[in-house]
Each structure stands twice: as structure tokens, then as C-alpha cells.
Amino acid sequence: MNLGDILVAKGLVTRDHVEAALEHQKENGGRIGASLIVLGHLTQEQLDGVIRSAPPAPLTLEETGLNPMFALTMVVKGMYRESIELASRLAEQMMLPVSMINKVLQDAKDRKLVEALGASGTGALAEMRYALTRAGHDWAVEATEKSQYFGPAPVTLEAFQQRVMQQRITNEVVTRDQLVEAFKGLVIPDRFLSRLGPAVNSGNPILIYGPAGNGKTTVAEIVGKIFQDVVYVPYCVEIDGEIMKVYDPTIHQTVEGLTGLPGETGVRRGPIDTRWVPCFRPMVVTGGELAIESFDLKFNSIAKFYEAPLHIKALNGTFLIDDFGRQRAKPEDILNRWIVPMNSKVDYLTLHTGKTVQIPFDEMIIFSTNLHPDDLMDPAFQRRISYKLETTEPAEELFRKVFADMAEKKGLHLTDEICQQVIDAIRAHDAPLAYFQPKFIVEQVLSSCKFEESKPQFSKENVDDALSNLFVKTASKMFGVKR
């Protein structure tokens, strides 16, 4: 785990600072953190804070919280399933110190589950090779039938619970300047930002509603990415002898690699437990595919371990339900499922054995919908959502500004006549102005000009064509049907 990547992710130093510190380290020795401090890029207090906030590396098997038999079984399964012979290779796969793996192997040897085959390599690189005995092979087969999981060693449920509480999303404070910077390039009413800021800092559920095409999803996604802290996500958690996988590379964005430096550069590895992955706060977006069973543990009946549900993977981050009201699950079913978590800040998961476990529920839930809240939830539930933000139709002046800015970015000049042509056409269709419409018109016009092999520019004709694609005729106009 590269300490330099974590420092860069937290915004405490830059990649250039790390490179300069590496040069200083080569000339003077010591650790990368000390070099950053000497060069004035970091303070001792900042470095200590980063180390304190990270899960400390265990020095003994007892400190991992794992049952010795559980660790022994994992080692034997790794040797069986992956044909691993070296302690260093097992340590790499299980994210544990080699010294710890050697002790487990010694226990396995005492139990006559493994046997030494002799050294691999020569000199300082020499390492003992191990193989399973017949008894060890039988043990591994039986263990694999119970669970095929082999990989990073799990953290305990208690450690996971404590970590979630330690890195709560409300630990971060989002300022007005951060919001303004995050929404730079978008036209957002100041009043909307003034209401959004307190909602974000509260960590409470947010409902964003309003007509389609006015940026609800864009606002929610920007909010989810505005946080700057680093959180630690476990590869997996051990619960009553079962494995629940949590880290998901499709959701969790690791900070590793931010310095852009190869691992062999010697950037000091901090005393951090490598069973945890340093990540930016997660952002989970789900839409119409969301079903009520999506909130349950997913048990793989073949591999015999669990995959954490999406809202557990979103812990310490943001969970966005986009197009709320159009999911496979009914809105009231989703809301009823989350009454307890939203009120008490804890959730309950049930194993297939029937055992129920409690998980801290720390994440910002954002509901985004173009349906009216009254059609989605009763007043009692509306009261549980502290912040309700409406995205409204832009005023004509604001619409013109958005249209002009969008056109300019694409190399088009928007005249008053063309802008009025678009506004009049929208009004003629009894439709509200929306922020998405300028982008739609611009893209349509550019495609038309490309087809005609003409200079990119607005014309009455290509704007009319774009407007025809923006709206469809009503049935009464198409077929003379009276409605």
C-alpha cells in the first residue's frame, strides 16, 4: 500500500512533491514521510493524522481477529486451489505478513497437513517450498466444498462495524467554495446551491424532484463525487464463519497509482493493514433495475460465499436511486425497507443460516425523480426525508445563457432570432423549457451540418429539423383523433 498515493488522494501533497521527496530520500535515507516534512510539503501532524486514520497492520494472527483454524483452512485451500508452494506467495494472496503465514504453515506441518519439499532459489532469495500431504489434500477438499473462497483474508465483523463508524460521511464538511467549483461550467441558480450545501453536510436523505431534463441526475452525481477524503474498504468480512465480499473494483475507486510511480520506487509502505483498500468515497447509482431483493445478501450457492448488496458497498459514500418510482420494486416497498436504516442509522442483514447481523448505515441516500413526491410516498415518509430540492423550469434569461454557452463551446454562434425560434417552438408544444434542450439542439444541428458537408452553423431549417426530433406529434395531429 503506497503511502504517497494516499497523501496525494487526500490533497496533502502532489505527485511532484512525492517525486522530490524520493530524490531527497535517495540522497539522505530515511522514510518518504520524513522527506516530505523536511522539504516543507507536509507537516508531522498531517502525516500522523493519515497514519492514525488508517487500519493498523496486524503483527500477530491474534491481532487480525481471525480464528487460527480459519486461517489454517484458508492456507490449505490456497495450496490446493492455486497450487501455491511458497509462504511469500500465500502472504501476497492473503494480504498478510509472511511471518504470520510461516506460523500457520508450521501449525499445518505439526498437524501433518503439509510437508516441506526443500528450498526454492539460492542465497538470500532461498525459500522453503511446501506441499499438501494426503491428509492435507483431504482437508482442503472438504473445506472447498464448504466454501471456495480464497484471496485476501477477511476482517472481522466488529472491525468492519468500527471502521464504518470511524469514517462517517459527516466527518467531511463541504463548503460553498467547493460546491461552486464542483458545479463550475454548469448554470445553477445560487439559491439552489444555498439549499444543496446544508443538505450535503447533513448526511441525511435528499429528494431531488422536478421535470425531466433539468439536471437532477447530474446534480446528484456531482454531489457524490465532491467528497475528498479517503476511506478504507475491506476486501471481505468474516461473519460467523461465512465470507461476505465487499470491495468491488467496478464501484470502489482505489487511490493506488495516483503518484504514477512504479511500486519498486521505494515509496514507504505505511504500517497499514493491506486487507483494506484505500478508496475515494464510493458512489453507487442504480435505476430501473433495482428490486427489493437487491438489498439482501447474495449467496453464491456454487462458490459458497456472499456478495454484499449495493447499499453495503456504498457505505461511507453516496447511494443514488435514479428515476425513483420506475424501479422493479414498488416505491413504497423500497421506502419501507429503509425506514429502520434511515431512522436508526443501522441495517440488518440475514445469512442463509438465519443469523442476523447489524451493520452501521452510514451513507447519503439521494432519490431523483421526475414524478411528484405525493405520487411516490405518503406525508409520513416525506417527513423522514429532511431535504427536498426541486429543479424547476429555467427562466427565459437563464435558458438563453445556457443555450449561448453550449453553442459557443461547440463553435456555433447563437443569434437572438434562432434562440427565439427554439423558445417559441417549445412553448407551442405546451412544453416547459429545460436545461437539456440547448444541448440537444446543438448536437442535432452539428450532425445536420456534418451530413450536408457545410460549415457548422444554425439555420432556420436545421433548427426546425432538430425541434422535430425533440418533440413528437400528438395522436390527434397525426391521425385527426379527438382527445
N, C-alpha and C positions, 0 to 999 in steps of 0.2 A: 504494500500500500504506500503510494508515493506521497509524502508529506507536502512536497511542493505543489502537487495538484490540488490538495485540499486548501492550501493557503491562497492559491490563485482563485479557486472557486468561491471562496469567502470574500474575495475582493481585497484581501490584506496586502498582497504583493502582485506583481505582474510577472509574465514569463521572462521578460528582460531582467527583472530583479533576481529571479532564480538562476538564470544563466550567469549573471555577475557573481552571485554567491558561490556558484560551483567553481568558478575560476579562483575566487578567494580561498575556497576550501582546498583546492589542489595545492596552492602555494603555502597555506598555513595550517592545514589539517583541521581537525575538529568536525563539528556537525553542521549540516546545512542551515539549521535554525540559528546557530551561533553566528554564522557568517552573515546571514540576513540582518541580524541585530547589529553586528559591528559596522556593516555598511549603511545602517540607518534606515533600512527598508521595513523593519519590523521591530516591535518592542518586545521585551521579555514578557510583559503582561499579556500581550496578544498571543504570543506563542504558547504560554502556559494555558491560556483560555482554550485554544484549539485542542491541546492535549487533554485537558480536563473534560472537554465536551465529547471526546471520542471514547468508545468502549475499550477499556484497557485489555492488553493482551494477557491471556492466562499463562501462568508459569507452571502450573501443575494440572493434572487431569481433574482434580477436585475443584479447581477454580473455574473449570468450564461448566460445572454443574451437571455433567453427564454421568450417568451410571457407568461404572467400569465395564460391566457386561455389555452395555450398549456400544461402548467404544470398541471393545474386543470384537463384537459381532460385525461392526462396520469394517474393521480392518480385514477380517477374514473374508467378508463379502467382496471387498475391493480386490483382494488377491485372486479370488475365484472369478469374479465377473470381468475384471480388466487385465487379468494375468500379470499383476504387478508383483515384482520380486524385491524392490528396494524400499527401504524406510523413507528415503527422501521423496520418492515418487508418491507414496501413500500420503505423506505430510502435505505435499503440494496439492493433491486432490482433495484432502480433507480439511485444508486450511488450518492445520495445527502444527506446532513446533515439532521438528524431527526428534528432539529428545523425548517428547511425550509419546510419539509413535513407537520409539525404541522400547519404552517401558511396556507399552501394550503388547508389542511383539515378544518381549521377554515373558510376559504373562501367558501369551499364546504358546510359547515354546515350553514353558513349565507344564502346561496342560496337554502337551504333545499334540497341539493343533497345527504347529508349523515346525519346520526343521531348517537349519542353516545349510546352505549349499556351497558356501565358500565366498571369497571376496571377488568383487567386480571392480576392475580398474587397478591401478597401481599407485603407490606413493600416497600423497595426501588425498587423492581422488578415490582411493580404495573404499569400497562399501560392501558390507555383507549382503548377500542375496538370500532370500527366504522362499520356501515353497510350502504348500499345504501338505500335511500328511493325509492318510486315508480318513482319519477321524476329523481332521480339519475340513476336508472336502465334504464329508457328510454334514458337518455343522453348517458349512456355507450353503449347501443345497437347501437344507431345512430353513435357514434364515432367509434365503432368497424367496422361498415360497411364501414367507410371511410378508416380506417387503423387498422389492427390487432396488430400493433407493441406495445409491452410493454416490457420494460427492462431498461438498463442504459439510462439515459436522454441524448439526443443528445447535441453536442456542436454546436455552430453557424458556418455557412459557413465562416464568417470572421475570427473566432478563428482558424478554420482549415487551412485557407489560410496562416495566420500569423505563425502558428506552422510549417507548411511545409517549409516556408522560413527560419525560425529560426534554424532549424536542418538540413540544407542542407548537402548533402553528401560531398561537397568540404570543409566542416568545418574540416574534418579529413585529416591528412597528413600521407600517407603510406610511410615508409622508406624502404631502401634496406634491412636492417636487418629484418624487418617484412616480406618482400617478401621471403627472403631466408628461414626464419623459417617456413613460411606457406607452402613452397614447399619442405620442408625437407623430405627426403625419395624418392623424385622423381628426375629423372635425367633431368634437364632443362638447356639448354645452357645459359651461362652467358649473352650473347648478347641479348637473348630473354627477360630475366628479366630486362635488362637495358632499353629495349624499352617498356616493360609492365608497369614498375613503373610510368613513366610520364603519360601514358595513364590512369591509375587508378586515379592518383591525379587530372587529368583534369576534371573528371566527365563527359566528352564528350562520345558520342557513340564509341564503339570499334567493329571492324570486325575482327574475328579470322577465318582464312580460311586455307585449306590445305587438303592433302589426308586423307581418313578415317583412324581412329585408331591411330592418333598421339597426342591424349590428348587434343583436343580443348575443349571438354565439361568439362574435369577435370580442365583445367586451368581456365575456366570461373566460375566454381562452387567454386573454391578456392578463386578467386578474390571476389566473392560475400560474402564470409564468413570472409574475412580478416579484415573487419571494426570492431572496438571495442566499438564505442560509443553507448549510449542508446538513443533511440528515443521514443516519446510518440505518440501512435496511438489511435484515438478516437474509442469508440465502434460504434458510428454512428454520422451523421451530419444532422442537420436540414436545409433544403433548401426550402424556400418559402412554409413552412408548410408541406413539404414532408420529409420522413426519408430515408437517404442513409446509409446502414450498411457498415462499413469499416473494423473494426477489424475482422480477420479471424484466428481462432486458428490453422488451417491447414497451414497457411502461416506465421503468426506473432509468433515469438518465445518470449514469455514473460520471463522477468528476475526473476519473482516471484518464490521463492523457492530455489534460489541459495545458501542461507545460510544453507539450510537443517534444519532450526529450525521451530518448530510449531508456529502458529500465536499468541498463547497465551503467548509467552515468554516475551512479553513486549517490543520488539524492537520498538523504537519510530516511529510512523507514521508521516511522514513529512507533512507540510501544502500543500499537492499536491492534485489536482483535480482528484478524482478517476474515473471520466468519461473517463480518458485517461489511456491506458495500457502501462506501461514501457516495451519496447521490444528491442531486438537487431535489427540492420538494416535488413529489410526484403530482402529475395531473392526469386524471382518468376521465375520458369523455365517452359517454355511452348514449345511444339514441333509441331508435325504434326496436332494436334487438333485445333490449332489457326485459327480462322475465323475472317473476318473483323468485324462481329457483336460482337466479343469478346471485342472490345474497347468501346462498348456502355454501358450505364447504363442498368441494368437488372431489369425490373419492374415485381414484383410478382403480378399477377392480382388477386390472391386469398387473399394474406396477405396485399396487397396494400402498399408495401414499396419497396425501391430499394436496390439492392446489387451492391456495387461498382465494376467496371471492374477490371481485374487483374492489369493493369498498374497503377491504382489509389491505389490499395493495396500495390504496390511496391514502392510508393513514399518514398523518402529519403533512398532508397536501390538500389537493382540491379534487372533488368529485362532481363533475358536471353531467346532469341529465338534460340532454338537449332535446328539443321538441317534446317537452314534457306533455303527457296526455296522449301521445301517439305510440306508446310502448306496447309490447305484447301483454305486459301486466297492466291491469287497471290502475288509474291514478290513486284511487282510494286504497288499493292493496299495497302499493309502494309506500304511501304515506303511513298506513297503519303499521307496516313492517318497521318503519323508522321512528315511530312515536317514542319508544323507550330510549333508543340511542340519542335522539335529539334532545330529550329532556334530561336524561341522567348521564349522558356522555359515556355510556358503556354499551357494548353489544354482546350478544351471546351466540356462540357457535356450537353446533351439536355434531359429535362424531357419530359414525355409523354404529358404534357400540352403545350409543345412548348417552354417553358422558357429555355434559355441557360445560363449556369454558367461557370465562368472561374476558373480553378484550376492551381496553380503553378505546373510546370512539372519538378520536381527535382528527377532524378534517373539516374543511369548509365545503358544505354542500351548496351547489348552485342549481336551481331549477330555471330552465329557459324555455319559454313557451309563447306562442302567438295566440293561444286561447285565453279567454278571460278567466282570472282566478276563481270567480264564482262558479264556473263550469267544471272546475277541477277539484275543489276542496271546500269543505264547509267552513263557516266562520271560526269554529273551534280550532281547526287546524291552521287556518290563516293566522291566528294569534300566535301559533308556535313558530312562525317564520317572522322574525323580528324586522327584516328589511325587505321591502317590496319596491322595486325600482321599475318604472315604466319607461320604455323607449317610445317616444311619440313621433308623429309626423314632423319632419323639419319644416320650419318656416321657409317661405319662398326665398328670402335673402340668403338663408343658410344653404338651401338647396342649390342656388346659383353658385355659391362659393365652392361647394363640394364638386359640382359639375365642372367649373372652370379649373379647379386644381387637378382633377382627374384628367381632363383633356390636355392640360399643359404637360403633365407627366408623360403623356403618350405622344407628344409632339403635335397636338391639334390646337387650333385657335377657335375658341368658343365665342361666337357673336351673340349679341342680345337677341337677334332675330331667331337664331337656332334654339337658344335656351327657351325663349317664349313659345316656340313651336312645340317643344317637348312638354312644357308645363301645360299648355292648352290641351294637348292630346291626352295627357294623363287625367286632367280634370274632366274631359269629355267622356272618359270611360268611367266616371264616378269613382275613380281610384285615388287613394291618398298618395302624396309624394313620399318617397322612401330613399334612404341613403344608397341602396344597391342600384337604383335606376341609372344614375350617371355612368357608373362603371359598365353596366350592361350596354347602354347606348354607345359608349366609346368603343368597346370591343366589337360590337356589331359593325360600326362604321369602318373600323380598321380592316375587318375581314372583307367588307364590300370593296374597299379601295384596293386591297390586295388582289381580289378576283378581277377587278377591272383594269389592273396594272396602271393605276393612276396615283397621283400624289395623295398622301393621306390628308383628307380634309372633309369637313362637314359639307353636306349639300342637303337641300330640302328632300331630294329623292332618297338618298341613303339613310337619312334620319327617319323618313316615313317607313322605309323597309324595317328599320330597327324597331320602331314602335309597333309594327305589325307582328313582330316576333315577341314583343313584350306582352302583348295582350292577345286574347283570342276573342272572336266574335261570340256574342251570346246566341243561344239556340234560336231566339226569336228573330234575330237579324239574319241568321244563316238560312232558316227554313220557314220564316214567317209564322213561327209558333207564338201564340199569345201566352204570356206568363202572368 
